[in-house]
């Protein structure tokens, strides 16, 4: 069983509030300035439910390395679904995303949202094509050179201060691989913090 789950009490409160006020929500958001925001509410609610209820069954201790690696990707993508669903709901209800620009979880020079996207790119979404090793994009101005791109190795569990790592390989000849580490507790804290910091 996956220990990095999310408390479903906030989700249950949200689902109940939508159920209790669905007539108002449909009337108010079905055509909100030419946009059907009711559908977005329903989609976010459904995917939050799938994600929160599915998290306990992601097996991070599977005996086969490749399966564990895919399950890590599934964990990261599930967290991403949760965070993005909450962001969309905040937009629907004109609420502020309080963590925009915050970097208190990962303590990196880029905001946590951007660093989480870097983790997602390296371990799950774009392991064979991304443009940064740390979330900071380097732009070469006025040059005919192709921009440096990166590719990730298969992910593996490492122990110590990190749970998983990948090596980032450059498309530039002669570049050394860069180790990129990820910690389950940090991505869990980022996701939990992102879903509870609503104003």
N, C-alpha and C positions, 0 to 999 in steps of 0.2 A: 504494500500500500504506500502511496506517495505521501510523504509528510508535508509537502509544500502545497497545501490546499488553501482555499479561501473560505472564510466564514460566510455562510449563505444567509445570515439574518437580514442584512441590508437588501440583498436580492429579493428575499421574501416580502419585505416591507414594500419595495418598489412594485413588485408584481401585484400585491394586494391593492396598492394605491391606484395602479392602472385599472385593475378590475373594478374597484369602487367608483372610479370617476371616468370610465370609458366613454360614456355619452358626451361628457364635457370635452374630453380629449379629442374625440373624433370630430366634434363640431368645431373646436378651436384650431386643430392642427391638420385636418384633412386637406384643407386648401389654405395654407398660411402664406399669403403673398405669392401665390402661384406655385407653391411647393407643398407636396404631400409629406408633412412631417410626422403624421400618424403612422405611416408605413415604416419610417425610420425608428420610431418608438417601439413598434412591434418587432422589428428585426433585431434591434439592440437587446430587447428583453429576451427574445428567443436565444440569441447567441450567448448572452450572459448566463442564461440557464444551462445551456449545453456545456459551456466552459466550466462553470463552478461545479456542476454536478459530475462532470467527466474527470476533473483533475485528480480525484482520489485513485483512479484506475490507471494512471500513467505509471508504468513500472520502470523506475529508475535503477533498479537492481537486477534487471534481467541477466541471465547467465551468458547470453551471447552479446559480444561487444557491439556488433552492427545494430542489433535490435535496441540496445541501450542508447546508442548514438541517435537513432531515429526517435526514440522516446524522449530524449533531451530536446530534439527539434520540436516534437509535439508539445512538450511543456512550454517552451518559449513561445510557440505560435498561439497556444491557448492563452497564455498571459497577454500576448499582444491583442488578441480578440477582446479580452476583458477591458484593457486600457482604452483601446480605440472605441469600443461601444460606449464606455463612460464618457469619453470626450465628445462623441456625437450627441449623447443625451444632454450634456452640458450646453452644447450649441443650440439644441432644440429649445431648451428652456431659458436661453440667454443667461446662463450662469457662467461664472468665471472659472477657468482651469487654474487652480491655485498653484500648481506645480510648474507652470510654464516658466522656463528659465532656471528652475531649481536644480542644484547638483548635489544635494545633501545625502543621497543614497549611495551613489557610486563614487562620489568625491573625485570627479574627473574635470578637466578644464572645459568640458562641454556640458550643456544641460542634460539631466538624467534622461529625458525623452529621447534626445539624440543618441546618447550612449546606449540606451536599450535597443534602439534601432540598429546600432552597430553590432551588438550581441546577436540580435535576430538575423542580421545579414550573414555574419560569420558562421553561426551554428545551425541556421535553419532556412532562411528565405533566399539568400543569394550567395551560397558558398563558392560558386564558381565565377562570380563577377561582382566586385564592389570596388569603391574608389577611395577607401580610407582604411588605415589600420587602427584608428582610435576614435573615429567619429568626426575628426577635423578634416575637412576636404581641402586639398591643396590645389589651387588653380594656377596653371602656367599661362601667363599672359604674353601675347605677342610671340609665341613660339610655334614652330611647325612640328614640334615633338608630340607624339601621342601621349596622352595623359597616363600616368602610372595607374595600373589596375592591379587588383589583388585577387587571389584565389585561396581558399581555405583547404587545409588537409581534412581528413576525417576527424571527428571529435573523439577525444578519449578522456577517461577519468584519470585525474592526476593526484588527488589527495592534497594534504597540506592546506594552504590558504585558499586554494581554489578547488572546485569540484570537477570542472571540465576544462579542456584546453583544445585549441587548434593551432596549427602553424599557418601563418599567412605568407603566401608566396607572391612575389612581385612578377609582373610581366616584363620587367627590365632585366636584361642579362647581367649576371654577376651580383645580384642583390641577395643578401642572406635572408633566410626565413625569420619571421618575427613570431614569438610565442604570444598568443592572446588567451587570457585566462577568464573564466567565468565562475561565479559563485551562486549556487542555488538560493542561499539565504538572501543574497542581495537582490536578485531578480524577483524573488517572492516579496521582499519588503517593498520594492519599487511598485509592484502591482497592487499590493494591499494598500499602500500609502496613496496611490493614484485613485483608488476607488473610494477612499474615505475622506479625502480632502476636498469636499464639495461645499461651496458657499451659496 
